Amino acid sequence: MSRDQAIAQTLACFDDGRFQQTLARRVAFRTESQDAASGSILHAYLTEEMVPQLQALGFACRVVDNPVPGKSPFLLAERAEEGAAFTLLTYGHGDVVRGYDAQWRAGLKPWDIVVEGNRWYGRGTADNKGQHTINLTALEQVLAVRGGRLGYNVKIILEMGEEDGSPGLNAVCANERDALAADLFIASDGPRVSASRATLFLGSRGVFNFDLHVKLRDGGHHSGNWGGLLRNPGIRLAHAIASLVDERGRIQVPGLRPTELPASVREALRDIDVGGGPDDPEIDPDWGEPGLTPSERVIGWNSLEVLAFTTGNPAMPVHAIPAEARAHCHMRYVVGSDPTAFLDHIREHLQARGFTDVEVRGTDVHMAATRLDPDDAWVRWGLASIERSTGRRPALLPNLGGSLPNDVFSETLGLPTLWVPHSYPACSQHAPNEHILADVTRESLQIMAGLFWDLAEQGPGVHQERAAA
């Protein structure tokens, strides 16, 4: 048995169509967690699709109800070996965003895999069914080559509500802390820095959603009779937002900005290029915090975004001054920011500038910012393993620019967290025409087979080194 053999067998699953067949079966489950009517499908994905595969690999499985009423269940699985040197915890989510079936371009369907050249289209191919299918395929083949013994235990938590804000995930992990106890966390979600460069990231920016609302009266009034006499809520709200973030995207509220960009983060991002791919949007060079590189702005700094803004009836406008305006906004923020004070900072800022008519409301959508030390022994091991498999130095990100529930694993469970993403920035993961790239997927299978193999061969030593540090 050898590392090369394990990688070869894993790649054979891709080349002979077995991987595509498995992924197509999973994509066909309409696991839209934002649709309250999807409960039975979300449960079926776990019990009918995932449990049989995991049981065949020697996992003991149980489905755990969500402590949040009406929300999606979790699958907890464990594969234990006698004399195991340490325990690995991994994660995935089987839910997806809404299909938006009618918005996909001609010839594509969200619940079928359609292959066009290097692209495999289908809802969940990138986020996250494709990613956890890659990992489990690699684990399966490594187990086969090693005769069913890894030398370490493996635990899995699979949720079905990540796209709904991961309700109950933290509570389940807290309640099941003993069952999920581990020494290392490795999982896959989100995009690489680019399609051509494998990536290891150690945490994620946090996300904090909030709403701004201006209601000035109960109904609209004719703009010819009242224009120039009545305050316009759309204009008021637009100016309020402009006081929070300037015309070039720079945050104007000191309490919403990081206190610093650490030297270690700046050094890690020194060779990271963002964008530039054939399907990537063109970066606006003058947008965001002045004096920072593109990678520093999206990975090492905070941003404030307006996600939706409505006033009046945009679909059928009439000649009336509307009564109210709303904006749904959010912060992406890094370690060192204090999200518990964000709303207070926003309110104080607006009130000091005369926007007493703007109501600021928090929402339930919040994920904390996290970041593992780039010099951790597991990080050095992960980088070396990926480089050995690909022949190229991977990108190291202190944290992902996006957000995921890493704080549950790093804080609630207290684990060092390594994320190896298998998607790429232009995959349309939350939009119509979501897809993965075949060449990236094949390389990702190679990477994960190498990681699981190296974990068996080198993991005990790294675990001891870290414990002694």
C-alpha positions as CSV (number, residue, x, y, z in Angstrom):
1,M,0.0,0.0,0.0
2,S,1.2,3.5,-0.7
3,R,0.2,7.2,-0.9
4,D,0.4,7.1,-4.7
5,Q,-1.9,4.1,-4.8
6,A,-4.5,5.8,-2.6
7,I,-4.4,8.9,-4.8
8,A,-4.7,6.8,-8.0
9,Q,-7.7,4.9,-6.7
10,T,-9.4,8.2,-5.7
11,L,-8.8,9.7,-9.1
12,A,-10.2,6.6,-10.7
13,C,-13.5,7.3,-9.0
14,F,-13.6,10.6,-10.9
15,D,-12.3,9.2,-14.2
16,D,-14.7,6.3,-14.4
17,G,-17.8,8.4,-13.5
18,R,-18.5,7.0,-10.0
19,F,-17.9,10.4,-8.4
20,Q,-20.3,12.2,-10.8
21,Q,-22.9,9.5,-10.3
22,T,-22.8,10.0,-6.5
23,L,-22.9,13.7,-6.8
24,A,-25.8,13.7,-9.2
25,R,-27.8,11.6,-6.9
26,R,-27.2,14.1,-4.1
27,V,-27.9,17.2,-6.2
28,A,-31.3,15.7,-7.0
29,F,-32.4,16.2,-3.4
30,R,-34.1,19.6,-3.3
31,T,-32.6,20.4,0.1
32,E,-33.6,24.1,0.2
33,S,-33.3,24.9,3.9
34,Q,-34.8,28.4,3.4
35,D,-38.0,26.8,2.3
36,A,-40.1,25.7,5.3
37,A,-41.8,23.0,3.2
38,S,-38.4,21.1,2.7
39,G,-38.2,19.5,6.1
40,S,-38.9,15.9,4.9
41,I,-36.4,16.2,2.1
42,L,-33.7,17.6,4.4
43,H,-34.2,14.7,6.7
44,A,-34.2,12.2,3.8
45,Y,-30.8,13.5,2.6
46,L,-29.3,12.4,5.9
47,T,-31.1,9.1,6.4
48,E,-31.5,7.9,2.8
49,E,-28.3,9.2,1.2
50,M,-25.6,9.9,3.8
51,V,-26.2,7.3,6.5
52,P,-25.9,4.2,4.1
53,Q,-22.5,5.4,2.7
54,L,-21.1,6.2,6.2
55,Q,-22.3,2.9,7.7
56,A,-20.6,1.1,4.9
57,L,-17.3,2.8,5.9
58,G,-17.8,1.7,9.5
59,F,-19.4,4.8,11.0
60,A,-22.0,4.6,13.7
61,C,-24.6,7.2,12.8
62,R,-27.4,9.0,14.6
63,V,-29.7,11.8,13.5
64,V,-30.1,14.5,16.1
65,D,-33.1,16.9,16.3
66,N,-32.4,20.6,16.1
67,P,-32.9,22.3,19.5
68,V,-34.4,25.2,17.6
69,P,-38.1,24.3,16.9
70,G,-38.9,23.8,13.3
71,K,-35.3,23.8,12.1
72,S,-33.3,21.2,10.3
73,P,-31.7,18.0,11.9
74,F,-28.0,17.1,12.2
75,L,-26.2,13.8,11.5
76,L,-23.5,12.8,13.9
77,A,-21.2,9.9,12.8
78,E,-18.2,8.3,14.4
79,R,-15.7,5.7,13.2
80,A,-13.4,4.6,16.1
81,E,-10.3,2.5,15.9
82,E,-8.7,0.7,18.8
83,G,-5.4,2.4,19.7
84,A,-6.1,5.5,17.6
85,A,-3.5,8.2,18.2
86,F,-5.9,11.1,17.9
87,T,-9.3,12.1,16.5
88,L,-10.3,14.1,13.4
89,L,-13.6,15.9,13.2
90,T,-14.9,16.9,9.8
91,Y,-18.1,18.8,8.7
92,G,-20.3,19.5,5.7
93,H,-23.8,20.8,5.0
94,G,-26.3,19.1,2.8
95,D,-28.7,22.0,2.4
96,V,-28.6,24.5,-0.4
97,V,-30.0,28.0,-1.2
98,R,-33.2,28.2,-3.1
99,G,-33.0,26.7,-6.6
100,Y,-34.4,29.7,-8.5
101,D,-35.3,27.2,-11.2
102,A,-36.7,29.7,-13.7
103,Q,-33.6,31.9,-13.5
104,W,-31.1,29.3,-14.8
105,R,-30.1,29.7,-18.4
106,A,-31.5,27.6,-21.1
107,G,-30.4,24.0,-20.9
108,L,-29.6,24.0,-17.2
109,K,-31.6,22.7,-14.3
110,P,-30.7,23.2,-10.6
111,W,-31.5,19.6,-9.6
112,D,-29.7,17.8,-12.4
113,I,-26.0,17.8,-13.1
114,V,-25.3,19.2,-16.6
115,V,-21.8,18.9,-17.9
116,E,-20.6,21.5,-20.4
117,G,-16.8,21.2,-21.0
118,N,-15.0,21.9,-17.7
119,R,-18.1,23.0,-15.9
120,W,-20.5,20.8,-13.9
121,Y,-23.7,22.7,-13.3
122,G,-26.2,22.0,-10.5
123,R,-27.4,23.4,-7.2
124,G,-25.0,22.3,-4.4
125,T,-22.2,21.2,-6.7
126,A,-20.0,24.0,-5.2
127,D,-21.9,24.6,-1.9
128,N,-21.6,22.1,-0.3
129,K,-22.6,18.7,-1.7
130,G,-19.7,18.6,-4.1
131,Q,-17.2,19.5,-1.4
132,H,-18.2,16.9,1.2
133,T,-18.6,14.3,-1.5
134,I,-15.0,14.9,-2.5
135,N,-13.8,14.5,1.0
136,L,-15.8,11.3,1.7
137,T,-14.7,9.8,-1.6
138,A,-11.1,10.4,-0.7
139,L,-11.5,9.0,2.8
140,E,-13.2,5.9,1.4
141,Q,-10.4,5.2,-1.0
142,V,-7.6,5.8,1.6
143,L,-9.4,3.4,3.9
144,A,-9.6,0.8,1.2
145,V,-5.9,1.0,0.4
146,R,-4.9,0.9,4.1
147,G,-6.9,-2.2,4.7
148,G,-9.6,-0.4,6.7
149,R,-7.2,1.1,9.3
150,L,-6.3,4.7,9.5
151,G,-4.6,4.9,12.9
152,Y,-7.0,7.8,13.9
153,N,-10.6,8.2,14.7
154,V,-13.0,10.1,12.5
155,K,-16.1,12.0,13.6
156,I,-18.5,13.8,11.3
157,I,-21.2,16.4,11.8
158,L,-23.4,17.1,8.8
159,E,-25.9,19.9,9.1
160,M,-28.9,20.8,7.0
161,G,-29.4,24.5,7.8
162,E,-26.1,26.3,7.0
163,E,-27.8,28.3,4.3
164,D,-30.4,29.3,6.9
165,G,-27.8,30.7,9.3
166,S,-26.9,27.3,10.9
167,P,-29.6,27.5,13.6
168,G,-28.9,25.1,16.4
169,L,-25.4,24.2,15.3
170,N,-23.7,25.8,18.3
171,A,-26.2,24.4,20.7
172,V,-25.9,20.9,19.3
173,C,-22.1,21.0,19.5
174,A,-22.2,22.3,23.0
175,N,-24.7,19.6,24.0
176,E,-22.7,16.9,22.2
177,R,-19.3,18.2,23.3
178,D,-18.1,14.8,24.5
179,A,-19.4,13.0,21.4
180,L,-17.7,15.5,19.2
181,A,-14.4,15.7,21.2
182,A,-11.5,15.7,18.8
183,D,-7.9,16.9,18.3
184,L,-8.1,18.4,14.8
185,F,-10.8,19.8,12.5
186,I,-10.5,19.5,8.7
187,A,-13.4,20.4,6.4
188,S,-14.2,22.0,3.0
189,D,-16.4,24.9,2.1
190,G,-16.1,28.2,0.2
191,P,-13.8,29.0,-2.7
192,R,-10.1,28.8,-3.4
193,V,-8.3,32.1,-4.0
194,S,-8.4,31.2,-7.7
195,A,-9.2,28.1,-9.7
196,S,-5.6,27.5,-10.4
197,R,-4.3,27.7,-6.8
198,A,-5.1,25.2,-4.0
199,T,-5.9,27.0,-0.8
200,L,-5.8,26.4,2.9
201,F,-7.7,28.8,5.2
202,L,-7.8,28.9,9.0
203,G,-11.0,30.7,9.8
204,S,-13.4,33.2,8.4
205,R,-14.6,36.8,8.5
206,G,-17.6,37.2,10.7
207,V,-21.0,38.4,9.3
208,F,-23.4,40.7,11.1
209,N,-26.7,41.7,9.4
210,F,-28.8,44.7,10.3
211,D,-31.7,46.6,8.9
212,L,-32.2,50.4,8.5
213,H,-35.8,51.6,8.3
214,V,-37.3,55.1,7.8
215,K,-41.1,55.4,8.2
216,L,-42.3,59.0,8.0
217,R,-46.0,58.6,7.5
218,D,-48.7,56.0,6.9
219,G,-49.2,56.4,3.1
220,G,-47.8,58.0,0.0
221,H,-48.7,61.5,-1.1
222,H,-48.9,63.0,-4.7
223,S,-45.5,64.4,-5.6
224,G,-47.0,67.2,-7.6
225,N,-49.0,68.5,-4.6
226,W,-46.5,67.7,-1.9
227,G,-43.1,67.5,-3.5
228,G,-40.7,69.9,-1.8
229,L,-42.8,70.0,1.4
230,L,-42.6,66.4,2.7
231,R,-39.4,64.6,3.6
232,N,-38.7,61.7,1.2
233,P,-37.7,58.5,3.2
234,G,-35.7,57.2,0.3
235,I,-33.5,60.3,0.2
236,R,-33.2,60.3,4.0
237,L,-32.1,56.7,4.1
238,A,-29.7,57.1,1.2
239,H,-27.9,60.0,3.0
240,A,-27.9,58.0,6.2
241,I,-26.1,55.1,4.5
242,A,-23.7,57.6,2.8
243,S,-22.7,58.8,6.3
244,L,-21.8,55.2,7.3
245,V,-19.7,54.3,4.2
246,D,-18.4,56.9,1.7
247,E,-18.7,57.0,-2.1
248,R,-15.7,54.7,-2.4
249,G,-16.8,52.1,0.1
250,R,-14.6,53.2,3.0
251,I,-16.3,52.7,6.4
252,Q,-16.8,56.0,8.1
253,V,-17.7,54.8,11.6
254,P,-14.6,54.1,13.7
255,G,-16.3,51.5,15.8
256,L,-17.0,49.4,12.7
257,R,-13.4,49.4,11.6
258,P,-10.6,46.9,12.7
259,T,-8.1,48.3,15.2
260,E,-5.2,47.1,13.1
261,L,-4.1,44.8,10.3
262,P,-1.6,42.5,12.1
263,A,1.8,42.1,10.6
264,S,1.4,38.3,10.5
265,V,-1.8,38.6,8.4
266,R,-0.1,41.1,6.1
267,E,2.8,38.7,5.6
268,A,0.5,35.7,4.9
269,L,-1.4,37.8,2.3
270,R,1.8,39.1,0.6
271,D,1.6,36.6,-2.3
272,I,-2.2,36.3,-2.5
273,D,-3.8,37.6,-5.7
274,V,-7.5,38.0,-5.7
275,G,-9.6,37.8,-8.9
276,G,-8.1,37.9,-12.4
277,G,-9.7,34.7,-13.5
278,P,-11.6,34.5,-16.8
279,D,-15.0,34.3,-15.0
280,D,-14.2,36.7,-12.1
281,P,-15.7,40.1,-11.9
282,E,-13.3,43.0,-12.5
283,I,-12.1,44.4,-9.2
284,D,-12.7,48.1,-8.6
285,P,-9.2,49.4,-7.7
286,D,-10.4,52.5,-5.9
287,W,-13.1,50.7,-3.8
288,G,-12.7,50.0,-0.1
289,E,-10.0,51.0,2.5
290,P,-7.3,53.1,1.0
291,G,-3.7,51.9,1.2
292,L,-4.5,48.2,1.3
293,T,-4.0,45.6,-1.4
294,P,-7.0,43.8,-2.8
295,S,-6.3,40.7,-0.7
296,E,-5.9,42.8,2.5
297,R,-9.2,44.5,1.8
298,V,-11.2,41.3,1.4
299,I,-9.4,39.1,3.9
300,G,-7.8,41.4,6.5
301,W,-10.3,44.2,6.8
302,N,-14.0,44.9,7.4
303,S,-16.6,45.9,4.8
304,L,-20.1,47.3,5.0
305,E,-22.5,46.3,2.3
306,V,-26.0,47.3,1.3
307,L,-27.7,44.0,0.2
308,A,-31.2,45.4,-0.6
309,F,-32.8,48.8,-0.7
310,T,-36.5,49.5,-1.3
311,T,-38.8,52.5,-1.3
312,G,-42.1,52.9,-3.0
313,N,-42.9,50.2,-5.6
314,P,-39.9,49.7,-7.9
315,A,-41.9,47.3,-10.1
316,M,-44.7,49.8,-10.6
317,P,-43.6,53.3,-9.6
318,V,-46.3,56.0,-9.2
319,H,-46.0,59.8,-8.8
320,A,-46.1,59.7,-5.1
321,I,-43.7,60.4,-2.3
322,P,-43.4,57.1,-0.5
323,A,-44.1,56.7,3.2
324,E,-41.1,54.6,4.1
325,A,-37.8,53.1,3.0
326,R,-35.8,50.0,4.0
327,A,-32.3,48.8,3.6
328,H,-30.9,45.4,4.5
329,C,-27.2,45.7,5.3
330,H,-24.4,43.7,6.7
331,M,-20.8,43.8,8.0
332,R,-18.1,41.3,7.1
333,Y,-15.6,41.7,9.9
334,V,-12.3,40.2,11.0
335,V,-10.9,39.1,14.4
336,G,-10.3,42.2,16.6
337,S,-13.7,43.8,15.9
338,D,-16.5,43.9,18.5
339,P,-19.8,42.9,16.9
340,T,-21.6,43.3,20.2
341,A,-21.1,47.0,19.9
342,F,-21.9,47.4,16.1
343,L,-25.5,48.5,16.6
344,D,-24.7,51.0,19.3
345,H,-21.9,52.5,17.1
346,I,-24.3,52.8,14.1
347,R,-27.1,54.4,16.2
348,E,-24.8,56.9,17.9
349,H,-23.2,57.8,14.6
350,L,-26.6,58.4,12.9
351,Q,-28.1,60.3,15.8
352,A,-25.1,62.6,16.0
353,R,-25.6,63.5,12.4
354,G,-29.3,64.2,12.7
355,F,-30.7,61.0,11.4
356,T,-33.0,60.4,14.3
357,D,-35.7,59.2,11.9
358,V,-33.6,56.1,11.0
359,E,-34.4,53.0,13.0
360,V,-31.6,50.5,13.4
361,R,-32.5,46.9,14.0
362,G,-30.3,43.8,14.4
363,T,-31.2,40.4,12.8
364,D,-30.7,36.8,13.8
365,V,-27.9,36.3,11.2
366,H,-24.6,36.5,12.9
367,M,-21.4,34.4,12.6
368,A,-18.3,35.2,14.6
369,A,-14.9,36.0,13.1
370,T,-12.1,33.4,13.7
371,R,-8.5,32.9,12.8
372,L,-6.0,30.1,13.7
373,D,-2.3,31.1,14.2
374,P,-0.6,30.6,10.8
375,D,2.4,29.1,12.6
376,D,0.5,26.3,14.2
377,A,2.0,22.8,13.7
378,W,-1.1,21.5,11.9
379,V,-0.9,24.5,9.5
380,R,2.7,23.7,8.5
381,W,1.7,20.0,8.1
382,G,-1.3,20.9,5.9
383,L,0.6,23.2,3.6
384,A,3.3,20.5,3.1
385,S,0.8,17.8,2.4
386,I,-1.0,19.9,-0.2
387,E,2.2,20.9,-1.9
388,R,3.4,17.3,-2.0
389,S,0.1,16.3,-3.8
390,T,0.0,19.2,-6.3
391,G,3.7,20.1,-6.7
392,R,2.8,23.7,-6.0
393,R,2.8,25.8,-2.9
394,P,-0.8,26.4,-1.8
395,A,-2.2,29.8,-0.8
396,L,-2.5,30.3,2.9
397,L,-5.3,32.5,4.1
398,P,-5.5,33.5,7.8
399,N,-9.2,33.6,7.2
400,L,-11.7,33.3,4.4
401,G,-13.2,36.6,3.1
402,G,-16.7,35.0,3.4
403,S,-18.3,33.7,6.6
404,L,-19.0,30.2,7.9
405,P,-19.7,28.8,11.3
406,N,-16.0,28.1,12.2
407,D,-16.5,29.7,15.6
408,V,-18.5,26.6,16.6
409,F,-15.5,24.4,16.0
410,S,-12.7,26.7,17.1
411,E,-14.4,28.2,20.2
412,T,-17.2,25.9,21.3
413,L,-15.3,22.7,20.6
414,G,-11.8,24.3,21.0
415,L,-10.2,22.8,17.9
416,P,-7.5,23.9,15.5
417,T,-9.4,24.4,12.2
418,L,-8.1,23.8,8.7
419,W,-10.3,24.4,5.7
420,V,-9.4,23.1,2.2
421,P,-11.9,24.6,-0.3
422,H,-12.7,22.9,-3.5
423,S,-14.7,25.6,-5.3
424,Y,-13.5,28.8,-7.0
425,P,-14.6,32.5,-6.7
426,A,-16.8,32.6,-9.9
427,C,-18.8,29.4,-9.2
428,S,-22.2,31.3,-8.7
429,Q,-22.7,29.4,-5.5
430,H,-25.7,31.4,-4.3
431,A,-27.0,32.4,-7.8
432,P,-28.5,30.6,-10.8
433,N,-26.0,28.5,-12.8
434,E,-24.0,27.3,-9.8
435,H,-21.2,25.0,-10.9
436,I,-17.9,23.4,-10.1
437,L,-14.9,23.0,-12.4
438,A,-14.0,19.4,-13.4
439,D,-10.2,20.0,-13.3
440,V,-10.4,21.6,-9.8
441,T,-12.6,18.8,-8.6
442,R,-10.2,16.2,-9.8
443,E,-7.2,17.9,-8.2
444,S,-9.2,18.3,-4.9
445,L,-9.8,14.6,-4.8
446,Q,-6.0,14.2,-5.1
447,I,-5.4,16.7,-2.4
448,M,-7.8,15.1,0.1
449,A,-6.5,11.6,-0.5
450,G,-3.0,12.9,0.2
451,L,-4.2,14.7,3.4
452,F,-6.0,11.7,4.8
453,W,-3.0,9.5,4.0
454,D,-0.5,11.9,5.5
455,L,-2.7,12.2,8.5
456,A,-2.3,8.5,9.1
457,E,1.5,8.6,8.6
458,Q,2.5,11.9,10.1
459,G,-0.5,12.9,12.2
460,P,0.6,11.2,15.5
461,G,3.9,13.1,15.4
462,V,2.3,16.5,14.6
463,H,-0.3,15.8,17.4
464,Q,2.5,15.2,19.9
465,E,4.5,18.2,18.7
466,R,1.5,20.5,19.2
467,A,0.8,19.0,22.6
468,A,4.4,19.7,23.7
469,A,4.5,23.2,22.4
